[in-house]
């Protein structure tokens, strides 16, 4: 394994290594490629943190937990609530900020604030030719040339190796509350979540679990903010949603945090055998996905727009979803299915041509993360 400790060393390794390179941060996301392992774990540390400016600059190998602890000390947080894949994939290594950015990892709060890429202000990376590239800045209004920041988010190391990322952060809210509706069918839950998200009450999470911890369906609606505002909005939401069934209100911060971490990390499927798929569709199509798959288990996040499905091994679910617009990613795959089922949604011909042109531009020798995201 190659573990550079400086950006210059990283660039030199990429430039001089002739064989394919498998780019790895914490190695917690289950995506692998052939070739020599090039780890960013040695590129660690907070380069700049200005709480007053809500700005954070970190090296790519910096552990997420270290960043979250630092932010918490100043009453701040990563707004996009990144998932911890170790729960689902049983990983032991700590996830890194570079891995979060490279995979555009975003959690339940995405429906309110946006994805990881929306909070990335700037990036530094080494492309496939060993060139150091910088784009963006340390303030949100910085816009110069091509938006390589957004391009690198979710590229999974196929365009370059991230060395440094600048983020915008946000304050931790003063109070939280979670409205719980019990016993809803999937379709009825989607309707309730749509009503909540479409209300003026600033919902920061909307999820439905058909089989909750007690075995019964539960629908979860989260609100956050100043204490007085949360109290008012919680009462208004209960009134708005009372037609959907029995409602309870959870106000204990620790219980709310634990419940949403359970949803975020898909903990319900952690110890259950089978492949786990992440399916993005429009919310109203969520129940159609579950019906088409006849899955062993499903979880609805993002008000139904994100469906986590636990299915039997040996099955590519995409043909069963024909006619439902969206895309499906295989997140946890059994050893027997490694290489047999494409992890990422196959690209249409026009998108594939565009992707190949970008890779030719940023990785002309074709060595970065071969086989990832459909690249040759």
LUMTORVEX-610549 format. One record per residue (C-alpha): residue number from 0; residue in three letters; x, y, z. Coordinates in Angstrom, 2 decimals, padded with zeros to 5 digits. Each point is the difference from the previous one (the first is absolute). Layout:
ATOM / k / r / X / Y / Z
ATOM / NUM / ALA / X / Y / Z
...
***
This chain:
ATOM / k / r / X / Y / Z
ATOM / 0 / UNK / 000.00 / 000.00 / 000.00
ATOM / 1 / UNK / 001.22 / 003.49 / -000.88
ATOM / 2 / UNK / -000.77 / 002.58 / 002.67
ATOM / 3 / UNK / 001.33 / 003.46 / -000.90
ATOM / 4 / UNK / 000.15 / 002.62 / 002.74
ATOM / 5 / UNK / 000.16 / 003.11 / -002.20
ATOM / 6 / UNK / -001.78 / 001.16 / -003.11
ATOM / 7 / UNK / 003.30 / 000.19 / -001.87
ATOM / 8 / UNK / 000.77 / -003.61 / 000.91
ATOM / 9 / UNK / -003.48 / -001.02 / -001.13
ATOM / 10 / UNK / 000.52 / 001.72 / -003.36
ATOM / 11 / UNK / 003.36 / -001.69 / -000.46
ATOM / 12 / UNK / -001.43 / -003.44 / 000.74
ATOM / 13 / UNK / -002.85 / 000.45 / -002.45
ATOM / 14 / UNK / 002.38 / 001.28 / -002.66
ATOM / 15 / UNK / 002.61 / -002.73 / 000.34
ATOM / 16 / UNK / -002.07 / -003.10 / 000.77
ATOM / 17 / UNK / -000.71 / -001.88 / -003.22
ATOM / 18 / UNK / -002.62 / -002.50 / 001.17
ATOM / 19 / UNK / -003.69 / 000.73 / 000.70
ATOM / 20 / UNK / -000.72 / 001.74 / 003.30
ATOM / 21 / UNK / -002.67 / -000.88 / 002.52
ATOM / 22 / UNK / -000.81 / 003.23 / 001.86
ATOM / 23 / UNK / -000.91 / -000.52 / 003.63
ATOM / 24 / UNK / -000.87 / 002.26 / 002.90
ATOM / 25 / UNK / -001.25 / -001.88 / 003.03
ATOM / 26 / UNK / -001.09 / -002.90 / -002.19
ATOM / 27 / UNK / -003.45 / -000.04 / 001.62
ATOM / 28 / UNK / -002.28 / 000.37 / -003.03
ATOM / 29 / UNK / 000.36 / -003.44 / -001.54
ATOM / 30 / UNK / 001.21 / 001.22 / -003.40
ATOM / 31 / UNK / 003.20 / -001.58 / -001.29
ATOM / 32 / UNK / 002.07 / -000.03 / -003.18
ATOM / 33 / UNK / 002.97 / -001.97 / -001.32
ATOM / 34 / UNK / 003.56 / 001.23 / 000.34
ATOM / 35 / UNK / 002.34 / 001.38 / 002.63
ATOM / 36 / UNK / -001.70 / 001.57 / 003.01
ATOM / 37 / UNK / 000.60 / 003.73 / 000.31
ATOM / 38 / UNK / -001.24 / 001.13 / 003.41
ATOM / 39 / UNK / -000.69 / 003.58 / 001.04
ATOM / 40 / UNK / 000.13 / -000.97 / 003.68
ATOM / 41 / UNK / 003.35 / 001.82 / 000.37
ATOM / 42 / UNK / -001.49 / 003.29 / -001.20
ATOM / 43 / UNK / -001.64 / 000.92 / 003.27
ATOM / 44 / UNK / -000.67 / 003.10 / 002.02
ATOM / 45 / UNK / -002.12 / 003.14 / 000.19
ATOM / 46 / UNK / 001.62 / 002.71 / -002.10
ATOM / 47 / UNK / -002.38 / 002.80 / 000.97
ATOM / 48 / UNK / -003.04 / 000.34 / 002.21
ATOM / 49 / UNK / -001.73 / 003.36 / 000.40
ATOM / 50 / UNK / -003.20 / -000.51 / 002.03
ATOM / 51 / UNK / -001.08 / 003.61 / -000.53
ATOM / 52 / UNK / 000.25 / -000.41 / -003.77
ATOM / 53 / UNK / -001.56 / -003.51 / 000.10
ATOM / 54 / UNK / 003.00 / -001.24 / -001.98
ATOM / 55 / UNK / 002.01 / -003.20 / 000.34
ATOM / 56 / UNK / 002.97 / -001.17 / -002.08
ATOM / 57 / UNK / 001.26 / -003.56 / 000.51
ATOM / 58 / UNK / 002.37 / -002.40 / -001.65
ATOM / 59 / UNK / -001.69 / -002.92 / -001.69
ATOM / 60 / UNK / 001.12 / -002.69 / 002.42
ATOM / 61 / UNK / -001.35 / 001.77 / 003.09
ATOM / 62 / UNK / -002.41 / -002.29 / 001.90
ATOM / 63 / UNK / -003.62 / 001.13 / 000.01
ATOM / 64 / UNK / -000.21 / -000.60 / 003.76
ATOM / 65 / UNK / 002.87 / 002.43 / 000.62
ATOM / 66 / UNK / -001.77 / 002.69 / -002.01
ATOM / 67 / UNK / -003.34 / -000.60 / 001.73
ATOM / 68 / UNK / 001.65 / 000.28 / 003.42
ATOM / 69 / UNK / 001.69 / 003.25 / -000.97
ATOM / 70 / UNK / -003.21 / 001.49 / -001.35
ATOM / 71 / UNK / -002.00 / -001.10 / 003.05
ATOM / 72 / UNK / 002.45 / 001.87 / 002.25
ATOM / 73 / UNK / -001.14 / 003.20 / -001.74
ATOM / 74 / UNK / -003.69 / -000.93 / -000.15
ATOM / 75 / UNK / 000.16 / -000.77 / -003.72
ATOM / 76 / UNK / -000.46 / -003.02 / -002.29
ATOM / 77 / UNK / 000.27 / -001.38 / -003.51
ATOM / 78 / UNK / -003.38 / 001.03 / -001.40
ATOM / 79 / UNK / -000.42 / -002.92 / -002.42
ATOM / 80 / UNK / 000.08 / -002.69 / 002.74
ATOM / 81 / UNK / 002.28 / -002.55 / -001.71
ATOM / 82 / UNK / -000.82 / -003.68 / 000.35
ATOM / 83 / UNK / 002.43 / -002.27 / 001.86
ATOM / 84 / UNK / 000.32 / -003.01 / -002.31
ATOM / 85 / UNK / 001.77 / -002.05 / 002.67
ATOM / 86 / UNK / -003.35 / -000.88 / 001.57
ATOM / 87 / UNK / -001.28 / -001.62 / -003.18
ATOM / 88 / UNK / 003.29 / -001.31 / -001.36
ATOM / 89 / UNK / 001.59 / -001.02 / 003.32
ATOM / 90 / UNK / 003.09 / 002.08 / -000.70
ATOM / 91 / UNK / 002.59 / 000.57 / 002.70
ATOM / 92 / UNK / 001.94 / 002.89 / -001.55
ATOM / 93 / UNK / -001.10 / 003.58 / 000.62
ATOM / 94 / UNK / -001.71 / 001.79 / -002.91
ATOM / 95 / UNK / 001.80 / 003.07 / -001.32
ATOM / 96 / UNK / -001.11 / 003.40 / -001.23
ATOM / 97 / UNK / 001.50 / -000.73 / -003.42
ATOM / 98 / UNK / -002.11 / -003.14 / -000.26
ATOM / 99 / UNK / -003.12 / 001.93 / 000.98
ATOM / 100 / UNK / 000.70 / 002.58 / -002.71
ATOM / 101 / UNK / 001.02 / -002.50 / -002.67
ATOM / 102 / UNK / -003.21 / -001.98 / 000.53
ATOM / 103 / UNK / -002.21 / 003.08 / 000.66
ATOM / 104 / UNK / -001.26 / -001.70 / 003.16
ATOM / 105 / UNK / -003.16 / 001.71 / 001.25
ATOM / 106 / UNK / -002.47 / -000.97 / 002.71
ATOM / 107 / UNK / -003.64 / 000.66 / 000.98
ATOM / 108 / UNK / 000.47 / 003.78 / 000.25
ATOM / 109 / UNK / 000.57 / 000.15 / -003.75
ATOM / 110 / UNK / -003.69 / 000.75 / -000.57
ATOM / 111 / UNK / 000.44 / 003.32 / 001.79
ATOM / 112 / UNK / 003.56 / 001.22 / -000.51
ATOM / 113 / UNK / 001.28 / -001.92 / -003.02
ATOM / 114 / UNK / 002.77 / -002.51 / -000.62
ATOM / 115 / UNK / 003.67 / -000.11 / 000.98
ATOM / 116 / UNK / 000.96 / 001.63 / -003.33
ATOM / 117 / UNK / -002.13 / 003.04 / 000.87
ATOM / 118 / UNK / 002.29 / 000.72 / 002.97
ATOM / 119 / UNK / 003.31 / -000.57 / -001.77
ATOM / 120 / UNK / 001.59 / 003.39 / -000.64
ATOM / 121 / UNK / 003.27 / -001.10 / -001.55
ATOM / 122 / UNK / 002.18 / -002.99 / -000.76
ATOM / 123 / UNK / 003.62 / -000.85 / -000.65
ATOM / 124 / UNK / 000.72 / -003.27 / -001.77
ATOM / 125 / UNK / 002.56 / -001.85 / -002.08
ATOM / 126 / UNK / -001.25 / -001.11 / -003.40
ATOM / 127 / UNK / 001.00 / -003.17 / -001.83
ATOM / 128 / UNK / 003.00 / 001.69 / -001.58
ATOM / 129 / UNK / 001.40 / 000.99 / 003.39
ATOM / 130 / UNK / -000.95 / 003.66 / -000.34
ATOM / 131 / UNK / -001.14 / 001.95 / 003.09
ATOM / 132 / UNK / -003.32 / 001.71 / -000.71
ATOM / 133 / UNK / -001.75 / 002.61 / 002.13
ATOM / 134 / UNK / -003.55 / 001.24 / -000.48
ATOM / 135 / UNK / -002.40 / 002.07 / 002.08
ATOM / 136 / UNK / 000.90 / 001.85 / 003.15
ATOM / 137 / UNK / -000.86 / 000.43 / 003.64
ATOM / 138 / UNK / -003.17 / 002.05 / -000.36
ATOM / 139 / UNK / -003.28 / -001.03 / -001.61
ATOM / 140 / UNK / -000.04 / 002.86 / -002.51
ATOM / 141 / UNK / 003.29 / -001.06 / -001.62
ATOM / 142 / UNK / -000.81 / -001.08 / -003.57
ATOM / 143 / UNK / 002.83 / -000.21 / -002.50
ATOM / 144 / UNK / 000.23 / -002.02 / -003.18
ATOM / 145 / UNK / -001.27 / -003.57 / -000.06
ATOM / 146 / UNK / -001.75 / -001.23 / 003.12
ATOM / 147 / UNK / 002.41 / -002.82 / 000.75
ATOM / 148 / UNK / -001.23 / 000.01 / 003.60
ATOM / 149 / UNK / -003.36 / -001.42 / -001.06
ATOM / 150 / UNK / 001.67 / -002.24 / -002.56
ATOM / 151 / UNK / 002.23 / -001.63 / 002.61
ATOM / 152 / UNK / -002.90 / -000.55 / 002.40
ATOM / 153 / UNK / -001.30 / -003.49 / -000.70
ATOM / 154 / UNK / 002.72 / -000.87 / -002.54
ATOM / 155 / UNK / 001.32 / -002.80 / 002.25
ATOM / 156 / UNK / 003.63 / 000.66 / -000.83
ATOM / 157 / UNK / -000.38 / -000.53 / -003.75
ATOM / 158 / UNK / 001.05 / 003.54 / -000.93
ATOM / 159 / UNK / 002.64 / 000.73 / 002.61
ATOM / 160 / UNK / 001.22 / -000.58 / 003.53
ATOM / 161 / UNK / -001.30 / 002.58 / 002.44
ATOM / 162 / UNK / 002.64 / 001.53 / 002.26
ATOM / 163 / UNK / -001.88 / 002.89 / 001.64
ATOM / 164 / UNK / -003.64 / 001.10 / 000.26
ATOM / 165 / UNK / -001.57 / 003.23 / 001.23
ATOM / 166 / UNK / -003.45 / -000.22 / 001.59
ATOM / 167 / UNK / -002.67 / 002.33 / 001.22
ATOM / 168 / UNK / -001.33 / -001.07 / 003.41
ATOM / 169 / UNK / -003.09 / 001.05 / 001.96
ATOM / 170 / UNK / -000.95 / 000.52 / 003.66
ATOM / 171 / UNK / -001.40 / -002.88 / 002.02
ATOM / 172 / UNK / -003.70 / 000.76 / 000.64
ATOM / 173 / UNK / -001.12 / 000.95 / 003.49
ATOM / 174 / UNK / -002.85 / -002.53 / 000.09
ATOM / 175 / UNK / -001.42 / -002.98 / -001.88
ATOM / 176 / UNK / -003.31 / -001.83 / -000.11
ATOM / 177 / UNK / -001.27 / -003.03 / -001.87
ATOM / 178 / UNK / -003.64 / -000.62 / -000.87
ATOM / 179 / UNK / -000.74 / -003.75 / -000.12
ATOM / 180 / UNK / -002.99 / -001.53 / -001.80
ATOM / 181 / UNK / -000.61 / -003.68 / 000.56
ATOM / 182 / UNK / -001.61 / -002.68 / -002.13
ATOM / 183 / UNK / -000.04 / 001.61 / -003.45
ATOM / 184 / UNK / 000.21 / -001.96 / -003.24
ATOM / 185 / UNK / 002.85 / 000.94 / -002.31
ATOM / 186 / UNK / -002.25 / 002.02 / -002.32
ATOM / 187 / UNK / -001.72 / 001.78 / 002.87
ATOM / 188 / UNK / 003.37 / 000.79 / 001.60
ATOM / 189 / UNK / 001.27 / 001.55 / -003.24
ATOM / 190 / UNK / -003.11 / 002.17 / -000.06
ATOM / 191 / UNK / 000.56 / 001.12 / 003.60
ATOM / 192 / UNK / 003.67 / 000.78 / -000.60
ATOM / 193 / UNK / -000.86 / 001.95 / -003.15
ATOM / 194 / UNK / -002.46 / 002.10 / 001.98
ATOM / 195 / UNK / 002.61 / 000.65 / 002.70
ATOM / 196 / UNK / 002.80 / 000.88 / -002.43
ATOM / 197 / UNK / -002.33 / 002.24 / -001.99
ATOM / 198 / UNK / -001.05 / 001.90 / 003.13
ATOM / 199 / UNK / 001.62 / 003.25 / 001.15
ATOM / 200 / UNK / 001.39 / -001.71 / 003.11
ATOM / 201 / UNK / 003.55 / -000.62 / -001.28
ATOM / 202 / UNK / 000.23 / -003.77 / 000.32
ATOM / 203 / UNK / 003.61 / -001.28 / 000.21
ATOM / 204 / UNK / -000.72 / -003.73 / -000.26
ATOM / 205 / UNK / -002.84 / -002.20 / -001.25
ATOM / 206 / UNK / 000.31 / -003.78 / 000.10
ATOM / 207 / UNK / -002.27 / -003.04 / 000.12
ATOM / 208 / UNK / 000.99 / -003.39 / 001.36
ATOM / 209 / UNK / -002.55 / -002.75 / -000.81
ATOM / 210 / UNK / 001.47 / -002.21 / 002.74
ATOM / 211 / UNK / 001.18 / 002.13 / 002.90
ATOM / 212 / UNK / 001.84 / -001.08 / 003.13
ATOM / 213 / UNK / -003.25 / -001.27 / 001.52
ATOM / 214 / UNK / -001.01 / -001.73 / -003.25
ATOM / 215 / UNK / -002.64 / 002.56 / -000.98
ATOM / 216 / UNK / 000.17 / 002.71 / -002.70
ATOM / 217 / UNK / 001.19 / 003.42 / 001.14
ATOM / 218 / UNK / 000.22 / 003.28 / -001.90
ATOM / 219 / UNK / 002.49 / 002.58 / 001.28
ATOM / 220 / UNK / -000.13 / 003.76 / -000.63
ATOM / 221 / UNK / 002.85 / 002.09 / 001.45
ATOM / 222 / UNK / 000.17 / 003.74 / 000.65
ATOM / 223 / UNK / 002.92 / 002.00 / 001.42
ATOM / 224 / UNK / 000.80 / 003.57 / 000.96
ATOM / 225 / UNK / -000.52 / 002.45 / 002.86
ATOM / 226 / UNK / -001.94 / -001.46 / 002.91
ATOM / 227 / UNK / -003.03 / 002.25 / -000.33
ATOM / 228 / UNK / -000.24 / -000.54 / -003.73
ATOM / 229 / UNK / 000.33 / -003.79 / 000.36
ATOM / 230 / UNK / -002.78 / -000.08 / 002.62
ATOM / 231 / UNK / -002.31 / 002.02 / -002.23
ATOM / 232 / UNK / 000.74 / -002.02 / -003.13
ATOM / 233 / UNK / -000.32 / -003.33 / 001.81
ATOM / 234 / UNK / -003.48 / 000.94 / 001.19
ATOM / 235 / UNK / -000.99 / 001.23 / -003.46
ATOM / 236 / UNK / 001.31 / -003.17 / -001.67
ATOM / 237 / UNK / -001.95 / -002.20 / 002.39
ATOM / 238 / UNK / -003.17 / 001.86 / -000.90
ATOM / 239 / UNK / 000.81 / -000.15 / -003.71
ATOM / 240 / UNK / 000.67 / -003.73 / 000.05
ATOM / 241 / UNK / -002.61 / -001.16 / 002.49
ATOM / 242 / UNK / -002.21 / -001.42 / -002.74
ATOM / 243 / UNK / 002.65 / -002.63 / -000.75
ATOM / 244 / UNK / -000.29 / -001.80 / 003.33
ATOM / 245 / UNK / 001.36 / -000.12 / 003.56
ATOM / 246 / UNK / 002.82 / 002.50 / 000.52
ATOM / 247 / UNK / 002.63 / 000.22 / 002.72
ATOM / 248 / UNK / 002.72 / 002.59 / 000.47
ATOM / 249 / UNK / 003.59 / -000.79 / 000.92
ATOM / 250 / UNK / 001.95 / 002.91 / 001.50
ATOM / 251 / UNK / 002.99 / -001.70 / 001.65
ATOM / 252 / UNK / 003.09 / 001.04 / -002.02
ATOM / 253 / UNK / 001.89 / -003.24 / 000.65
ATOM / 254 / UNK / -002.89 / -002.19 / -001.11
ATOM / 255 / UNK / -000.60 / 002.13 / -003.09
ATOM / 256 / UNK / 003.68 / -000.12 / -000.95
ATOM / 257 / UNK / 000.13 / -003.78 / 000.47
ATOM / 258 / UNK / -003.17 / -000.55 / -002.01
ATOM / 259 / UNK / 001.18 / 002.03 / -002.96
ATOM / 260 / UNK / 003.48 / -001.56 / 000.08
ATOM / 261 / UNK / -001.79 / -003.36 / -000.20
ATOM / 262 / UNK / -001.82 / 001.19 / -003.13
ATOM / 263 / UNK / 003.05 / 001.74 / -001.49
ATOM / 264 / UNK / 002.27 / -003.03 / 000.38
ATOM / 265 / UNK / -002.65 / -002.57 / -001.06
ATOM / 266 / UNK / 000.68 / -001.82 / 003.24
ATOM / 267 / UNK / -003.13 / -002.15 / -000.40
ATOM / 268 / UNK / 001.76 / -002.01 / -002.74
ATOM / 269 / UNK / 003.42 / -000.19 / 001.66
ATOM / 270 / UNK / -000.30 / -003.57 / 001.28
ATOM / 271 / UNK / -002.40 / -001.36 / -002.60
ATOM / 272 / UNK / 001.35 / -002.10 / -002.90
ATOM / 273 / UNK / -000.49 / 001.22 / -003.56
ATOM / 274 / UNK / 001.05 / 002.82 / -002.31
ATOM / 275 / UNK / -000.95 / 003.58 / 000.85
ATOM / 276 / UNK / -000.97 / 002.44 / -002.75
ATOM / 277 / UNK / -000.34 / 003.77 / 000.09
ATOM / 278 / UNK / -002.71 / 001.15 / -002.40
ATOM / 279 / UNK / -000.77 / 003.63 / -000.85
ATOM / 280 / UNK / -003.42 / 000.74 / -001.48
ATOM / 281 / UNK / -002.67 / 002.65 / 000.29
ATOM / 282 / UNK / -001.73 / -000.43 / 003.38
ATOM / 283 / UNK / -003.35 / -001.10 / -001.43
ATOM / 284 / UNK / 001.76 / -002.92 / -001.71
ATOM / 285 / UNK / 001.49 / -001.33 / 003.23
ATOM / 286 / UNK / -002.79 / -002.53 / 000.69
ATOM / 287 / UNK / 000.16 / -001.15 / -003.63
ATOM / 288 / UNK / 003.66 / -000.88 / 000.52
ATOM / 289 / UNK / -000.79 / -002.11 / 003.05
ATOM / 290 / UNK / -002.85 / -001.76 / -001.78
ATOM / 291 / UNK / 002.10 / -000.73 / -003.09
ATOM / 292 / UNK / 002.88 / -001.44 / 001.99
ATOM / 293 / UNK / -001.89 / -002.06 / 002.59
ATOM / 294 / UNK / 002.98 / 000.82 / 002.20
ATOM / 295 / UNK / 000.85 / -001.61 / 003.31
ATOM / 296 / UNK / -000.08 / 003.47 / 001.49
ATOM / 297 / UNK / -000.25 / 003.67 / -000.98
ATOM / 298 / UNK / 000.65 / 003.36 / 001.64
ATOM / 299 / UNK / -001.25 / 003.28 / -001.46
ATOM / 300 / UNK / 002.03 / 003.17 / 000.53
ATOM / 301 / UNK / -000.17 / 003.45 / -001.60
ATOM / 302 / UNK / -003.82 / -000.11 / 000.25
ATOM / 303 / UNK / 000.00 / -003.13 / -002.18
ATOM / 304 / UNK / 002.51 / 001.20 / -002.60
ATOM / 305 / UNK / 002.71 / -002.29 / 001.36
ATOM / 306 / UNK / -000.85 / -003.68 / 000.38
ATOM / 307 / UNK / 002.37 / -002.41 / 001.72
ATOM / 308 / UNK / -000.84 / -003.57 / -000.99
ATOM / 309 / UNK / 001.26 / -003.28 / 001.43
ATOM / 310 / UNK / -000.26 / -002.73 / -002.64
ATOM / 311 / UNK / 001.21 / -003.53 / -000.59
ATOM / 312 / UNK / 003.50 / -000.46 / -001.37
ATOM / 313 / UNK / 000.57 / -000.80 / -003.66
ATOM / 314 / UNK / -002.68 / 002.43 / -001.16
ATOM / 315 / UNK / 000.46 / 003.14 / -002.10
ATOM / 316 / UNK / -003.10 / 002.00 / 000.88
ATOM / 317 / UNK / 000.22 / 002.48 / -002.87
ATOM / 318 / UNK / -002.09 / -002.00 / -002.52
ATOM / 319 / UNK / -002.80 / -000.22 / 002.58
ATOM / 320 / UNK / 000.03 / 003.81 / 000.29
ATOM / 321 / UNK / -000.33 / 000.63 / -003.75
ATOM / 322 / UNK / -002.54 / 002.76 / -000.54
ATOM / 323 / UNK / 000.77 / 001.71 / 003.32
ATOM / 324 / UNK / 002.23 / 003.03 / -000.54
ATOM / 325 / UNK / 003.05 / 000.13 / 002.25
ATOM / 326 / UNK / 003.19 / -001.87 / 000.69
ATOM / 327 / UNK / 001.11 / -002.88 / 002.22
ATOM / 328 / UNK / 003.39 / -000.50 / 001.63
ATOM / 329 / UNK / 001.14 / -003.26 / 001.58
ATOM / 330 / UNK / 001.47 / 001.08 / 003.34
ATOM / 331 / UNK / 000.52 / -003.31 / 001.81
ATOM / 332 / UNK / 000.77 / -002.99 / -002.19
ATOM / 333 / UNK / 000.57 / -003.63 / 000.94
ATOM / 334 / UNK / 003.35 / -001.55 / -000.87
ATOM / 335 / UNK / -001.76 / -002.31 / -002.46
ATOM / 336 / UNK / -001.29 / 003.01 / -001.96
ATOM / 337 / UNK / 003.26 / 001.96 / -000.16
ATOM / 338 / UNK / 000.56 / 000.96 / -003.63
ATOM / 339 / UNK / -003.20 / -001.72 / -001.14
ATOM / 340 / UNK / -002.37 / 002.91 / 000.68
ATOM / 341 / UNK / 000.88 / 003.58 / -000.93
ATOM / 342 / UNK / 000.19 / 002.15 / 003.13
ATOM / 343 / UNK / -000.88 / 003.24 / -001.75
ATOM / 344 / UNK / -002.93 / 000.74 / -002.29
ATOM / 345 / UNK / 001.07 / -000.60 / -003.64
ATOM / 346 / UNK / 000.26 / 003.32 / -001.83
ATOM / 347 / UNK / -002.00 / 000.86 / -003.08
ATOM / 348 / UNK / 002.02 / 000.36 / -003.20
ATOM / 349 / UNK / 000.16 / 003.84 / 000.04
ATOM / 350 / UNK / 000.99 / 000.10 / 003.70
ATOM / 351 / UNK / 002.54 / -002.78 / -000.52
ATOM / 352 / UNK / 001.61 / 001.95 / -002.85
ATOM / 353 / UNK / 000.18 / 003.14 / 002.15
ATOM / 354 / UNK / 001.46 / -001.96 / 002.92
ATOM / 355 / UNK / 002.63 / -001.57 / -002.23
ATOM / 356 / UNK / 000.99 / 003.42 / -001.36
ATOM / 357 / UNK / 000.44 / 001.34 / 003.53
ATOM / 358 / UNK / 002.08 / -002.99 / 001.01
ATOM / 359 / UNK / 002.17 / 000.42 / -003.04
ATOM / 360 / UNK / 000.58 / 003.60 / 001.01
ATOM / 361 / UNK / 000.79 / -000.65 / 003.67
ATOM / 362 / UNK / 001.41 / -003.53 / -000.17
ATOM / 363 / UNK / 001.57 / -000.31 / -003.46
ATOM / 364 / UNK / 001.92 / -003.17 / 000.91
ATOM / 365 / UNK / -003.16 / -001.70 / 001.27
ATOM / 366 / UNK / 001.37 / -001.23 / 003.33
ATOM / 367 / UNK / -002.27 / 001.42 / 002.71
ATOM / 368 / UNK / -002.58 / -002.35 / 001.56
ATOM / 369 / UNK / -000.52 / -002.22 / -003.01
ATOM / 370 / UNK / -003.41 / -001.64 / -000.14
ATOM / 371 / UNK / -001.61 / 002.51 / 002.36
ATOM / 372 / UNK / -003.13 / 001.84 / -001.20
ATOM / 373 / UNK / 000.01 / -001.89 / -003.27
ATOM / 374 / UNK / 003.36 / 001.29 / -001.19
ATOM / 375 / UNK / 001.98 / -002.41 / -002.19
***
